[in-house]
Amino acid sequence: MDWIRGHWGGMENRNHWRRDARMGEDGSRSRQPNLLANSVLIRNALLSLLSERLGAQSLLHFRERLLSSPKQCLAILAAA
């Protein structure tokens, strides 16, 4: 039971919480399964790209830097 609880607790912290807290996933009002599934895939891909680029920076500082530099955002997407 401890292993199962640890596994799903880790899933919640690593995946769902990050998508919800950082991207407002639970605020979606859509009930279309395909749209929701595609949104999850896009959010997971974006979080994966960001985690590779973050390094020691906080997400807030990284986000502020990207907001001030659209060219850098495009470069990150193009490198993926």
PATIMI-289100 format. One record per atom (N, C-alpha, C, O): x, y, z; residue number from 1; atom name. Coordinates in pm, 1 decimal. Example, Ala and Ser with C-alpha at 12.3 -4.5 7.8 and 13.67 -1.06 7.14 Angstrom:
2
REC        x        y        z num atomo
REC   1319.0   -569.0    780.0   1     N
REC   1230.0   -450.0    780.0   1    CA
REC   1320.0   -330.0    780.0   1     C
REC   1423.6   -331.9    846.5   1     O
REC   1285.0   -225.0    708.0   2     N
REC   1367.0   -106.0    714.0   2    CA
REC   1290.0      3.0    787.0   2     C
REC   1340.9    113.8    803.9   2     O
***
This chain:
80
REC        x        y        z num atomo
REC     81.5   -119.1      0.0   1     N
REC      0.0      0.0      0.0   1    CA
REC     86.2    126.0      0.0   1     C
REC     53.5    223.7    -67.4   1     O
REC    196.7    124.0     75.7   2     N
REC    283.0    241.3     79.0   2    CA
REC    341.6    269.9    -58.4   2     C
REC    351.8    385.7    -98.9   2     O
REC    380.0    165.2   -130.2   3     N
REC    436.5    183.0   -263.7   3    CA
REC    333.5    246.4   -356.4   3     C
REC    365.3    339.8   -430.0   3     O
REC    211.1    196.4   -353.0   4     N
REC    105.3    249.3   -439.9   4    CA
REC     75.6    394.7   -403.4   4     C
REC     63.5    479.4   -491.8   4     O
REC     64.0    423.5   -275.8   5     N
REC     37.0    559.4   -231.4   5    CA
REC    150.4    652.1   -273.1   5     C
REC    126.0    764.3   -317.5   5     O
REC    273.8    606.1   -259.2   6     N
REC    388.9    686.2   -299.7   6    CA
REC    392.0    710.6   -448.8   6     C
REC    424.5    820.3   -494.0   6     O
REC    357.9    607.4   -525.8   7     N
REC    356.7    621.7   -671.4   7    CA
REC    254.3    725.4   -714.9   7     C
REC    287.3    816.4   -790.9   7     O
REC    130.7    713.1   -668.0   8     N
REC     25.5    805.0   -712.4   8    CA
REC     42.6    943.1   -651.3   8     C
REC      6.3   1043.0   -713.2   8     O
REC     97.2    949.8   -530.7   9     N
REC    127.4   1081.3   -472.6   9    CA
REC    231.8   1154.0   -554.8   9     C
REC    221.8   1274.8   -576.3   9     O
REC    332.5   1080.0   -601.0  10     N
REC    434.6   1138.8   -687.6  10    CA
REC    377.3   1181.5   -821.4  10     C
REC    415.4   1285.5   -875.0  10     O
REC    287.1   1103.0   -875.1  11     N
REC    222.1   1139.6  -1001.0  11    CA
REC    146.2   1270.4   -986.0  11     C
REC    153.5   1358.2  -1072.0  11     O
REC     74.3   1282.1   -877.1  12     N
REC     -2.5   1404.0   -852.5  12    CA
REC     90.7   1523.9   -844.4  12     C
REC     63.0   1627.4   -905.0  12     O
REC    200.4   1512.0   -770.8  13     N
REC    293.2   1623.3   -754.0  13    CA
REC    369.0   1655.0   -881.7  13     C
REC    387.4   1772.1   -915.1  13     O
REC    413.4   1552.2   -953.7  14     N
REC    495.2   1575.8  -1072.0  14    CA
REC    413.4   1620.1  -1192.2  14     C
REC    459.3   1702.3  -1271.5  14     O
REC    295.2   1567.7  -1206.0  15     N
REC    221.5   1591.8  -1329.7  15    CA
REC    102.7   1684.6  -1312.1  15     C
REC    103.8   1798.1  -1360.0  15     O
REC      2.1   1636.6  -1244.4  16     N
REC   -121.9   1712.4  -1239.7  16    CA
REC   -105.1   1847.6  -1171.5  16     C
REC   -154.2   1948.3  -1222.7  16     O
REC    -37.7   1852.2  -1058.4  17     N
REC    -24.8   1978.3   -986.4  17    CA
REC     47.8   2081.9  -1072.3  17     C
REC      8.3   2198.4  -1076.3  17     O
REC    152.9   2039.5  -1140.3  18     N
REC    227.0   2134.8  -1223.5  18    CA
REC    139.4   2189.3  -1335.2  18     C
REC    141.8   2309.2  -1363.3  18     O
REC     61.7   2101.9  -1399.5  19     N
REC    -25.1   2149.1  -1507.9  19    CA
REC   -135.5   2239.4  -1455.0  19     C
REC   -171.8   2337.9  -1519.3  19     O
REC   -188.6   2206.3  -1338.5  20     N
REC   -297.9   2287.0  -1285.4  20    CA
REC   -246.5   2418.8  -1228.3  20     C
REC   -299.2   2525.1  -1261.3  20     O
REC   -145.3   2413.1  -1144.0  21     N
REC    -96.6   2534.0  -1078.4  21    CA
REC    -30.8   2630.2  -1176.2  21     C
REC    -47.2   2751.6  -1163.8  21     O
REC     42.0   2578.7  -1271.5  22     N
REC    115.1   2666.1  -1363.3  22    CA
REC     36.0   2703.3  -1487.7  22     C
REC     62.9   2805.7  -1550.4  22     O
REC    -61.2   2620.7  -1523.5  23     N
REC   -131.7   2644.9  -1649.8  23    CA
REC   -283.2   2648.8  -1634.8  23     C
REC   -354.3   2661.7  -1734.4  23     O
REC   -333.3   2637.9  -1513.9  24     N
REC   -476.2   2649.1  -1489.3  24    CA
REC   -561.4   2540.5  -1552.9  24     C
REC   -672.9   2566.8  -1597.9  24     O
REC   -509.4   2419.2  -1556.8  25     N
REC   -578.3   2310.9  -1625.5  25    CA
REC   -718.2   2282.4  -1569.2  25     C
REC   -811.2   2257.4  -1645.8  25     O
REC   -733.8   2285.9  -1438.6  26     N
REC   -864.2   2255.2  -1380.0  26    CA
REC   -967.1   2363.8  -1407.7  26     C
REC  -1086.6   2341.3  -1389.0  26     O
REC   -923.3   2480.0  -1451.5  27     N
REC  -1015.6   2589.0  -1483.0  27    CA
REC  -1081.4   2575.0  -1618.7  27     C
REC  -1168.9   2654.2  -1653.7  27     O
REC  -1040.8   2475.8  -1695.3  28     N
REC  -1099.3   2455.9  -1827.1  28    CA
REC  -1246.2   2419.3  -1813.2  28     C
REC  -1282.8   2334.8  -1731.6  28     O
REC  -1329.0   2483.0  -1892.8  29     N
REC  -1472.9   2456.6  -1886.8  29    CA
REC  -1517.2   2360.4  -1996.4  29     C
REC  -1634.1   2322.4  -2003.3  29     O
REC  -1424.6   2322.3  -2080.2  30     N
REC  -1458.7   2233.3  -2191.3  30    CA
REC  -1492.0   2093.5  -2140.8  30     C
REC  -1434.9   2046.3  -2042.5  30     O
REC  -1584.2   2028.7  -2208.7  31     N
REC  -1619.0   1890.3  -2177.0  31    CA
REC  -1597.0   1800.5  -2298.9  31     C
REC  -1648.1   1688.7  -2305.4  31     O
REC  -1520.4   1851.3  -2394.7  32     N
REC  -1492.1   1774.7  -2515.6  32    CA
REC  -1367.4   1689.7  -2490.7  32     C
REC  -1258.5   1744.3  -2473.0  32     O
REC  -1381.8   1558.1  -2488.9  33     N
REC  -1269.1   1470.4  -2454.2  33    CA
REC  -1146.5   1488.7  -2543.6  33     C
REC  -1033.9   1487.0  -2493.8  33     O
REC  -1165.6   1505.8  -2673.0  34     N
REC  -1050.5   1520.8  -2762.7  34    CA
REC   -975.7   1650.5  -2735.5  34     C
REC   -852.6   1652.0  -2735.2  34     O
REC  -1047.8   1758.2  -2713.0  35     N
REC   -984.1   1885.8  -2682.8  35    CA
REC   -905.7   1876.9  -2552.1  35     C
REC   -792.1   1923.8  -2544.3  35     O
REC   -965.3   1817.7  -2451.0  36     N
REC   -898.0   1804.8  -2322.2  36    CA
REC   -773.2   1716.8  -2331.4  36     C
REC   -669.6   1749.3  -2273.3  36     O
REC   -783.4   1605.7  -2404.2  37     N
REC   -668.1   1515.9  -2419.3  37    CA
REC   -555.1   1585.3  -2494.7  37     C
REC   -438.6   1572.2  -2457.2  37     O
REC   -588.2   1658.5  -2600.1  38     N
REC   -485.7   1730.4  -2675.6  38    CA
REC   -422.7   1840.8  -2592.9  38     C
REC   -302.5   1865.5  -2602.8  38     O
REC   -502.9   1907.1  -2511.7  39     N
REC   -449.1   2011.7  -2424.0  39    CA
REC   -349.4   1954.3  -2324.9  39     C
REC   -245.8   2015.3  -2298.1  39     O
REC   -380.0   1837.5  -2270.4  40     N
REC   -288.1   1771.6  -2176.9  40    CA
REC   -156.1   1738.4  -2246.8  40     C
REC    -48.7   1759.6  -2190.4  40     O
REC   -164.2   1686.8  -2368.4  41     N
REC    -42.2   1654.0  -2443.3  41    CA
REC     43.2   1777.9  -2468.1  41     C
REC    165.2   1774.0  -2452.6  41     O
REC    -21.0   1886.9  -2506.4  42     N
REC     52.8   2011.4  -2532.6  42    CA
REC    115.1   2064.8  -2404.3  42     C
REC    230.7   2107.1  -2404.1  42     O
REC     39.4   2063.0  -2296.0  43     N
REC     93.0   2111.4  -2167.9  43    CA
REC    210.1   2024.8  -2120.7  43     C
REC    310.5   2077.4  -2072.7  43     O
REC    198.0   1893.2  -2134.1  44     N
REC    308.8   1804.7  -2094.8  44    CA
REC    433.1   1832.0  -2178.2  44     C
REC    543.9   1836.0  -2124.8  44     O
REC    415.8   1850.7  -2307.8  45     N
REC    530.1   1880.3  -2394.8  45    CA
REC    594.1   2012.9  -2355.6  45     C
REC    716.6   2024.2  -2350.9  45     O
REC    511.8   2112.5  -2327.6  46     N
REC    565.0   2242.5  -2287.4  46    CA
REC    639.7   2233.0  -2155.1  46     C
REC    748.0   2290.0  -2141.7  46     O
REC    584.5   2162.6  -2057.7  47     N
REC    654.2   2146.8  -1930.0  47    CA
REC    785.4   2071.0  -1946.4  47     C
REC    883.6   2100.7  -1878.4  47     O
REC    786.9   1973.4  -2036.4  48     N
REC    909.4   1899.2  -2062.4  48    CA
REC   1015.9   1991.3  -2122.3  48     C
REC   1131.6   1988.6  -2080.2  48     O
REC    977.1   2071.5  -2219.1  49     N
REC   1071.0   2167.8  -2279.3  49    CA
REC   1122.2   2266.0  -2174.8  49     C
REC   1241.7   2294.9  -2169.0  49     O
REC   1032.0   2316.6  -2093.1  50     N
REC   1073.0   2413.7  -1991.5  50    CA
REC   1166.3   2352.1  -1889.2  50     C
REC   1262.8   2416.0  -1847.3  50     O
REC   1139.4   2229.2  -1848.2  51     N
REC   1225.1   2167.3  -1746.6  51    CA
REC   1366.6   2145.4  -1798.9  51     C
REC   1462.3   2148.7  -1721.6  51     O
REC   1380.7   2123.3  -1929.0  52     N
REC   1514.4   2108.1  -1987.6  52    CA
REC   1590.4   2240.5  -1987.5  52     C
REC   1713.1   2241.5  -1976.8  52     O
REC   1519.3   2351.1  -1999.1  53     N
REC   1581.2   2483.5  -2011.9  53    CA
REC   1594.1   2559.8  -1881.0  53     C
REC   1671.8   2654.9  -1873.1  53     O
REC   1520.2   2520.7  -1779.1  54     N
REC   1516.8   2598.8  -1655.0  54    CA
REC   1650.6   2605.2  -1583.8  54     C
REC   1694.1   2712.6  -1542.3  54     O
REC   1715.0   2492.9  -1569.7  55     N
REC   1838.5   2490.3  -1492.7  55    CA
REC   1810.7   2526.4  -1348.2  55     C
REC   1718.8   2471.6  -1287.4  55     O
REC   1889.0   2618.4  -1292.0  56     N
REC   1873.7   2656.8  -1151.6  56    CA
REC   1774.6   2772.2  -1133.8  56     C
REC   1744.4   2810.8  -1020.9  56     O
REC   1723.9   2827.3  -1244.3  57     N
REC   1631.6   2940.2  -1235.3  57    CA
REC   1494.4   2897.0  -1183.9  57     C
REC   1453.7   2782.1  -1201.1  57     O
REC   1425.3   2988.9  -1121.8  58     N
REC   1286.7   2960.9  -1085.5  58    CA
REC   1201.7   2978.1  -1210.9  58     C
REC   1240.6   3048.0  -1304.5  58     O
REC   1087.5   2914.8  -1211.6  59     N
REC    998.1   2925.5  -1326.1  59    CA
REC    953.7   3069.9  -1346.8  59     C
REC    938.8   3114.1  -1460.7  59     O
REC    932.3   3143.9  -1238.1  60     N
REC    889.0   3282.6  -1248.0  60    CA
REC    991.9   3367.6  -1321.6  60     C
REC    955.2   3444.1  -1410.9  60     O
REC   1119.9   3356.2  -1286.4  61     N
REC   1224.4   3434.4  -1353.6  61    CA
REC   1239.6   3390.6  -1499.1  61     C
REC   1257.4   3473.7  -1588.1  61     O
REC   1232.6   3262.1  -1522.0  62     N
REC   1244.8   3210.5  -1657.8  62    CA
REC   1129.8   3262.4  -1744.4  62     C
REC   1150.2   3303.8  -1858.5  62     O
REC   1010.3   3259.6  -1688.8  63     N
REC    892.9   3307.4  -1761.9  63    CA
REC    904.4   3456.3  -1793.4  63     C
REC    873.7   3498.5  -1904.9  63     O
REC    948.1   3535.7  -1696.7  64     N
REC    965.4   3679.4  -1720.1  64    CA
REC   1067.6   3705.5  -1830.0  64     C
REC   1050.2   3794.5  -1913.2  64     O
REC   1173.7   3626.9  -1828.9  65     N
REC   1276.2   3643.7  -1931.9  65    CA
REC   1221.1   3608.5  -2070.0  65     C
REC   1250.5   3677.2  -2167.8  65     O
REC   1141.5   3501.9  -2078.1  66     N
REC   1083.2   3462.6  -2205.9  66    CA
REC    978.8   3563.1  -2254.3  66     C
REC    968.1   3588.5  -2374.3  66     O
REC    902.5   3620.0  -2162.1  67     N
REC    802.6   3719.0  -2201.1  67    CA
REC    866.5   3842.2  -2262.7  67     C
REC    805.8   3908.5  -2346.9  67     O
REC    987.8   3872.9  -2221.5  68     N
REC   1055.8   3989.9  -2276.6  68    CA
REC   1135.2   3957.3  -2402.7  68     C
REC   1193.7   4046.8  -2463.8  68     O
REC   1137.7   3830.6  -2442.1  69     N
REC   1216.4   3791.1  -2558.5  69    CA
REC   1143.0   3686.5  -2643.0  69     C
REC   1170.0   3567.0  -2630.9  69     O
REC   1050.5   3730.8  -2728.3  70     N
REC    977.3   3635.4  -2813.1  70    CA
REC   1069.0   3551.1  -2902.6  70     C
REC   1037.7   3435.7  -2931.7  70     O
REC   1180.5   3607.5  -2945.8  71     N
REC   1273.1   3531.7  -3030.4  71    CA
REC   1329.5   3410.7  -2957.6  71     C
REC   1350.8   3305.6  -3018.0  71     O
REC   1353.7   3425.7  -2827.7  72     N
REC   1404.8   3314.3  -2750.0  72    CA
REC   1297.9   3204.5  -2736.9  72     C
REC   1330.3   3085.8  -2739.2  72     O
REC   1172.0   3244.0  -2723.5  73     N
REC   1063.4   3146.8  -2717.7  73    CA
REC   1059.6   3064.1  -2846.4  73     C
REC   1047.7   2941.7  -2842.6  73     O
REC   1069.6   3132.0  -2958.2  74     N
REC   1067.7   3061.8  -3087.5  74    CA
REC   1188.3   2970.6  -3103.4  74     C
REC   1177.1   2861.5  -3159.2  74     O
REC   1304.2   3015.2  -3054.1  75     N
REC   1424.3   2932.7  -3063.3  75    CA
REC   1409.2   2803.8  -2982.5  75     C
REC   1452.6   2697.3  -3026.5  75     O
REC   1347.7   2813.3  -2864.4  76     N
REC   1325.2   2694.3  -2781.7  76    CA
REC   1232.1   2598.1  -2852.8  76     C
REC   1257.4   2477.6  -2855.2  76     O
REC   1124.5   2649.8  -2910.8  77     N
REC   1030.1   2564.1  -2982.6  77    CA
REC   1093.2   2502.6  -3106.5  77     C
REC   1066.3   2386.8  -3138.3  77     O
REC   1175.7   2577.5  -3176.0  78     N
REC   1239.7   2527.0  -3297.4  78    CA
REC   1342.5   2419.3  -3266.5  78     C
REC   1365.2   2329.3  -3347.4  78     O
REC   1405.5   2428.6  -3147.5  79     N
REC   1507.6   2331.1  -3110.6  79    CA
REC   1447.3   2198.1  -3066.9  79     C
REC   1517.2   2097.0  -3060.7  79     O
REC   1320.6   2197.9  -3037.2  80     N
REC   1256.0   2075.6  -2987.6  80    CA
REC   1233.9   1983.8  -3098.2  80     C
REC   1180.6   1874.7  -3078.2  80     O
***
